[in-house]
Amino acid sequence: MCMFYFLFITYILRLISGGIVAPPIKGELDWWQNAVIYEIFPLSFKDSNGDGFGDFNGITEKLDYLVDIGVNAIWLTPFLESPLESGGYDVSDYLKVQDVFGSMEDFENLVNTAHKKNLKVIMDFVPNHTSNKHIWFQESANNTNYTDYYIWKDAKNHYEVMNNSSVQPIVPNNWTRIAGSDIDTSMWIWHETRKQFYLCQFCGNLPDLNFRNEKVHIEMKKILRYWLDKGMDGIRIDALKHIYESEQLQDEPMINPAGPVKHWNFYHYYTVDQDEVYDLIKEWHQLLNEYKQKDNFTRIIMTESYSPNDILFKYYSSGTEIPTNFKLMPYNQLLNSTITDIEIRKWITEMPENATYNVVLQNHDNKRICTLYGCEFIDTMNALSLFLPGVAIVYYGGEIGMEDIPVEINYARAPMQWSNTTYAGFTDGDKNKPWIDVHPSYVTRNVEDEYNDPKSNLNFFKSVSKLRHTDTLKKGGLATYIFDQVYVLTRYLPRNENYTLIMNMGSRSQTVCLADQIPRLYGSLTVVIGSENSNFNPGNIISTDSLTLNPGASIIVTDKYATANSSSSHLYVTLEVLLLCLFIVKSCNL
């Protein structure tokens, strides 16, 4: 008899855990663990003075908008003094703000106003390199000061070069650059004054700092303290994986020795993901934690690294709260429910215990979703980002379905589309055009018009974001199911309503029977939110036996309003059933 009970229990538990990815969270959450973090590229967000460039005061003007759409924190891409030759990632002074954005007083007003509205502010921190116009580099190149702040190396044929000015210097090794118009050329740039090569992993105007020099560590901690004292709630560390290189300067082996000398054709064993990075994270985490010990408020570290999961998971254990997760970043791949599910499961089930999941689907370095897939998919992808547990990192304009513009490098950095007026309401200037072209879609795709359309991308985003205030989406578990290209995610929490996101990631309409795979379902569920192309409205009732979704369409449904009388014949496992199982186990001494 006990064997029968054992088989019965096994069957029940299989149903309970069939699609479960993560259980509900126990305990209280810190401010950042369920945050919507909104990335702002300041040049393109809002121009307040008519000069064609976005600025601090423009961001301050729009803080109420960000609060309204459910944002908890803003992440500002670089705003420090810079010649702006590389989007602000070419810092020429870490302790000054770029005057095109306004004054330090304007910045302080932005931070103070944001805090009054309960918005946190995260700054982009760029430690890997500086601009070649930074005083450190200029004096280092002259060998007068900051001499070892950068990575300087002799030519392989140093003796010949020093004794014969006509001899061409030979680079120290075969390392190739990874970005800019000179991609695939050598990382080493000859400096005629110093008679040495300096290292540039990225563009030629971005010399790498030497973190094997303790003085550079001291400088960076001084910089961090300065901005933390200005009220920063966190830092996002740019290009973290590139900060250290091997001291031995070994040539990197080619993947295909007969192939081209291209960056992608090398194993980058010696230029990325060196072990010293983990100690650097610990060092900066300790600094931020000093501030927390004073006021019991967590300042977070976000990191940018397109590295394998095992590397990123060590970031967690080294002190990073948010090692940004690009695994669902679309790049140029087709949408695929199976791949999406695999990446979500791998991260959540393998990350360290008590770590917090996060997801990034769009950013300033990659194509926007509308451009890659078509705007019929923007609601679905926004829903996925906001519905998953943990931190959602979203990119300005993604909530209204902005698209790329046809320019090099800055394609995803077009001015924010606020209205259908001239220059999309980004700037009110009559004389100065925006620093970069506005996408022509602003005429119909803009904040002002979408606010007034209940089925717009913006209002869909707001509705899903609002759900994140429920206990279920804050702390609930996650289960996922795949029906061909219809991808289903359920957030569940005992003694609370459950919410289920159903999205068609395919290019054709599809009809599914949810009850075929998903246990514990009522026969009918209530629509909470429906994308414009779904043809479902809030309050509509769907059958779990048959649901048809258009390509790119998505809906969120709930069992909040379901009753026992409406349940289907499919098994609905309750707490009472679980208790019965436990009773049987105890009775049979299993």
N, C-alpha and C positions, 0 to 999 in steps of 0.2 A: 504493500500500500504506500509506504514511504517513497518507493521509486516513482510511483505515479505522481505523488506530490512534487517530487524533485523535478520531474519533467515539466509539470505544470508551471512551477516557479521559473524554470529556465525559459519557458516560452514567454511568460509575462515579462521577465527582465529583458528579454530580447526586444520586445515591443517598446518597453520603456526607453531603452538606450539606442534604438535603431539609428537615429540620425543625430544623436547628441554630440556636439563638439565641445561644449564647455558647460559646467554646472553653474547655478546661480552663485553670486559673490556674497560672502559673509563679511560682516563688519562694515565700518563706515568708509566712504570714499573721500580721498583728498580732492581739492578743487579741480585738479587737472584731469582726473581719471575718467570723467565722462564729458570732457570739454569738446566744444566745436571751436577749433582754432582756424582763424581766417587769415590766409596769407595776403598781404597787401604789398604790391610793388608801388612805392610812393610816387614815382614819376607819373604813373598812369591812373591814379585813383581819383583825385579831385584837385583841380587848380582853383585856388581861392583868390588869386590876385591878377589873373588875366595874362600871365606871361607865357602860358602854354605848357607849363610844367606842374605836375601835381606837387602838393606841399603838405606840411604838417597841419596848417590851419584847415586845409581841405579835408583831411582825414577827421579832424575834430568836428567839423560840420556834420559829418556823416555817422558819428558814433551812435546816435539814436536809431538810425537805420539798421546798424549792425546788431544792436540789442533786440530790435524788433524781429529780426530773422533768426534769432536764437544763438548768436555768436557769444562765446564766453571769453575768448582771448583773441587779440590781434597779433600776428607775427609780421613785423616790418622787415622787408628785405633791406639791404644796406643803405643807411642814411648818413654815414660818416663822410668826412671831407674826402673828396675824390675827384679826379679829372673826368670821371664818368666815361672812360673809354671801354670799360667792361661791366656796364650796368651797375656800378657802385661797388662791385666786388674787388675793385682796384683802390684800396684805401690808401690815402696819402697822409692822414692824421687820425689816429684812433680816438682822440680826445676832443674832437671838434665835429660839429654837424655840417653837412654839405649846405652851403648858403642858398642853393636853388630851392631847398625845401623850407627855408625860413631860418629863424634865429634859434639859439639854444633856449631862449625864453618861450618861443613858440612850441618847441619840443616838450619842454617841461609842462606847459599848459595842456598839451595833448595827453601826456601821461596822467596828470592830475585829474583831468576831466574824465578820462577813461576809467580811472579808479573810482571816481564818484558814481559812475554808472555800473560799477561792479564788473568792468572789463579789465582783464589782465593784459599786460603788454610784454611781448617777447621780442628781443632784438636778434638780428642776424649778426653773428660773430664770425669774423673771417681771419683765422689765425694761420692758415697755411702759407699765405703770401701777402705781399703788399704791392702797391703801385711802385713802378720804378721811379716815380716822382716823390716818394716818401723820403724825408730827410735821412732816415736810417740808411736807405740804399745809396743815396747820393754820396754820403760821407763814407760809407763802406766801400763804394767803388773807387773812391779817391784814397782809400786806405788811411784815412785820418781819424775816423771814429767808427764805432759800431762795426769794427773790422770783421768779426765773425758772426754777425747777426744773420748772414745769408750763407748759402752753401757755395763756396768758392773752391775750385780745383785747378791744378796746373794742367796744361796740355800734356798729352802723352809724350810729345816730343819737346818738352819744356826747354831743355838745354839748347836745342837747335833754334827754337823760336827766340829765345833771349839773346842769342848771339848772331842772328841773321834776320833782319826785319822782313825779308822777302819770303821766309818760310811760312807756310800755312799751318796754323795750330791744329792739332788733331784732338778730337773730343775724347773725354775720359772713357766713355763706354758707348753702348748702342741704345741707350734709353731714348724713347721717342715721346714727343709731346702729344697731349690727348685732346686739345681743344684749340679753337681759334682758326684763323685763316692759314696758319702754318702748321696745322695738325700733321702728324707723321714725321715732321722734321726733328732734329735732335733736341733733347731737353737742355742741352748746354749752349749757352750764348757767350761768345767771346767779348770781353771788355778790354778795349785797347789801352785804357789808362792803367788799369790794375794788372794787365797782362795775365789774366786768368779767366777761366770760364765760370759763369754762375748758372745755377740750376733754375729752370722754369718748367714745371709740369704742365702748366696751362698755356696761356698766351705769352708772347715774348715780353709784354709789359708787366708781367706778374712774377717777379722773382720770389722763389721759395725761401721762407725763413728757416733758420737753422735751430731746431729744437734740441739739438745735442749741446747747445750752449745754454747754461743755466741762466745767463742774463736775459735771454729771450723769455724764459719761464717767468722770471721776475717782472719783466715788462708786461706780459700778458695778464698776470694776476693784478697788477696795478690798474690795467685797463678795465678788467672785470669789476674790480671794486668801485671804480669811478662810476660805471653805469649802473651797478646795483644800488649805489647811493643815490642815483637819479630816479630810482623806483622801478627798475626792471624786474619783472616777475619770472624771467627765464631767459635763456640764451638758446639759439639754434646754431650749432657749430657747423659751419660750411666745410665741405671737402675733407672731412675728418680722416678718411682712409689714406689720404695723400700726405699727411703731415710728416711722417717719417719715411726715410729710404734706408736701404742697407748701407752701412758704413764701408763695406768692402768694395762697393761699386762694381759688383759682378755684372757682366753682360747678361741680359735676359735671353733665355733660349727661345728660339722660334718654334711656333706650333707646327708650321710646315716649312722646313728649311728651303724648299724649292719655291716657296711662295713669295709674294711681294713684301718689301720692307715697310710694313704698315703697323700701326699701333695694335690693331686687332689681331695681328699674326704673331704676337709675342705672349709668352706666359709672364705675367707681371709679378714674379716672385719677390722682387727686390725694391719695388717702387710703391706698393700699396699694402695696406693691412699688416703693417709690422707690429710686433707684439708690444712695443713701447706705447702704442696708442692707448692701451688699457690703463696704464699707469697715469697717462695724461688726463684721462677722464676722471680717474680717482682723485687726482690733484685738484681739478676744478670742482668736482662734486664736494670735496671737503671744504673748499672756499665758500660755495653756496650754502653749505650746511652750517657754516659759522653764522650766517645771517639768520638762518632758521632758528638757531639756538637762542637768538635774542628776542624773536617775536613769534615763534612757533608757526611761521608761515613758510611753505615750501616754494623755493625758487627752482624751476625745472631746467633740465638739460634735454634739448632735442638734438639729434645728430643727423647729418646727411651723409650717407654712405650707401652706394649701390653695391653692397657686398653680400656674400652668401649668408644664409640664416645663422649658421654656427658662429660666424664672426659677430653678427649683430646681437645675438643672444649673450655674448660676452660683454657687449656694451651695457646690457641691463645689469649684469652682476658687477660691473665696474662703477655704476652710479648714474647711468643714463635712465631717465624716466621714460623718454620717448625716442627710441632708435627708429627713425621714420621708416615705415614699411612701404616700399615701392613695388611689392610683388604683384599687386593688382593694377599697377600702372599700365595702361593699354599699349603704349608705344605704337607699333604698327600691326599688332596681332589682331585677329578677329575676336569678337566677343565669344566666349565659350563657357558654358555653365560648369562643365566638368573641371576645366583648368582653374576657374575661379574657386570652386569648392576645394580643390586640392590645395591651393595656396593658402586659403583661409584656415583649413584644418591643420596644415603643416605648422603654421605660425602659432596658432592658439594652443595646439596640443604639445608642442615641443619647446615653447618658450619657458624660461625659468618660473618656478612657483611664485605666485603673487605678483608676477609681472602684468602689465596692462597692455592690451592689444591696441594697435592704431592702424590707420589706413590712409594712404594718399592716392588719389586718382588723377589729380591735375596739379601742375605747378608751373613755375616760370620758365623751366627748362625743357618742357615737353608739350607736344601738341594738345590742344583742347579736345574734349570729348566730342563736341559737336562737329569739329573738323574731321576727326578720325572716323566717327561712326554715323554721323548724321544727327540732327537735333531731335529726332524721334526717340533717341536713347538717353537724352540728358536726364529726364526725370528718373528713369530706372537706375542710372549710375549714381545720381545724388541720393536716391533712396537707399541704395546699397551702402554708401559711405556713412550715412546717418543712422542706419538701422543696426549696423554691427556694434558689438560691445566695445567699450573703451573710447579712444580719442578719434575724432573725425577731423582731419586736416583738409580744409577746402580752399580753393583758389578764387580770388576776387572775380566776380562776373560769372562764375560757374553756376551760380544760383539762377541766373537769367538765361543761361545757354549761350554765352558769348563764343565767338569763333576766332580762329587765327586770321591774321592779316598776311598778305604775301610779301613779307620782308625777311631778310636773313637775320638770324639770331633772335631778334625781338618779336618774332611772329606771334607769340602768346602773350604779349605785353601791351596790347592796344589799350587806349583810354577806356575807362569804365563808362558804360552806356547808361546814363542817368535819365535821359529824356529824349524826345524826338526833335528837340530844338537843335540849332546849329552846334556842330561838334559834340553832339550827344549830351549836351549839358555838362560836359567835363570841364570846359572853360567858358567864361563869359566874356573873354577878351575879344575886341573887335579887330585889333591889329595883329595879334599873335596867334597863329595856328597852334594846335597841339604839337608837342615835340615829335609825335609819330602819328601816322594816319589813323583815323577812326574807322572801324569796320562799317560798311554801308548798311548792315542789318540793324543799326541803331534806330532806323526809322520806325520799325515795328517791334524790335526786341530791345526794350529798355525798362528800367525800374519803374518809372512813372506809369507807363501804360500797363505793365504787368501787375502792378498793385491793384488796378481796377478790374482785372480779369480773374475771376475766382478759379479758373482752370489753367492759369498760367504756370510756367516753370517756377517763377518766384513764389507764388502762393503754395504750390506743391512742396517746394523746399521748406517753406515756413511751417507747413502742417506737419511734415515729418520731423522737423527740428523740435517742434512743440512736444511731440511724443517722447522725446528724450528726457522730459521732466517727469515722466511716469516712473514709478519704482521698477516696473518690468523692464524698461529699456535702460535704466540706470544699473540695475544689479541682476537682472534676469539671466538665466542660462541661454544657450544658443543651440538650436538643432537645425540641420540643413538637409535638403532632399533635392534630387535631380529628376526631372521628368523630361528627358531629351534636352531641349534648350530652354525649358521653363525651369527656373531656379527658385527654390522656396526656402526661406529662412524663418524660423519661429523663435521668438523670444518668450520665455516662460518663467514664471515665478510663483511658487506656492502661495495660495490665498490671495492671488492677484489675477487680473485679466491677462490673457495671453494675446500676443500680436503676431501675425504672420504676414511676411512680405512675399508676394508672388510676382515674379518678373519674367517676361518673355525676352530672353537674350538672343533669340534667333531672328531670321529674316522672313519668317512666314507665320501666319496665325497657327495657334496650337490649342487643342482641347485636351484637358487633363482631368483625371479622376484623382483628386488629392487623397481620398480615403484609401487608395490602393497601397500607399506607402506610409502615410502619416498616421500613427496611432493617436488615440485619445481625442479624436476629432468629433465635434458635433456635426450633424447632418447639414446644417446651414450656419453660415457665419455672416457677420455684418461688416460692410465696407466702411472703413474709417477715412481712407484717402484713395483717390484714383487718379492716375495720370491722365492728361487730356486725351491721349490716344487710346485709353482703355475703355472708354464708353461706360465707365462706372462712376457713380456719384456717392458721396457719404450717405449712409443709411440704406443703400441697396443691400439686398440679401443674396448671397451666392450659395450654390449647392456644392458641397464637397465631392459629390459624385460626378459632376460635369461642369467644367469652367473653361471658357474660351477666351484667350487673350490675343490681341493684335501684336504684330512685331514691335518690339521696343516698349510695349505697354507694361505697366506695373500697378498693383493695388496692394493696400495694406488692409487686412481684415482682423476682426477680433471676435473672441467668444464672450465678450463682456455682457452682451445682451441675450445670449443664448439661454434656453431653458432645457430642463431635462426632457420635456415632452417633444422637443424638436431634434433630439439626438437620433443618429442613424443606427443601423444594426451593427456598425463597426464598434470594436471594443473601445471603451473609454476607461482607462486605468485611473483610478482615484486613489487618494491616500488610504482609504479603507482597504482596498485590494492589497496595497503594499503591507499594511498592518497584518492582514490575513496571512500573507506569505511568510512574514516573520514569525507569526504564531505557529504556522505549520512546521517551519524549520525547527523551532524550539521543541515542538511536540515530538518530532521525529529524531531529535538529537543530531541533526545534520551538521 
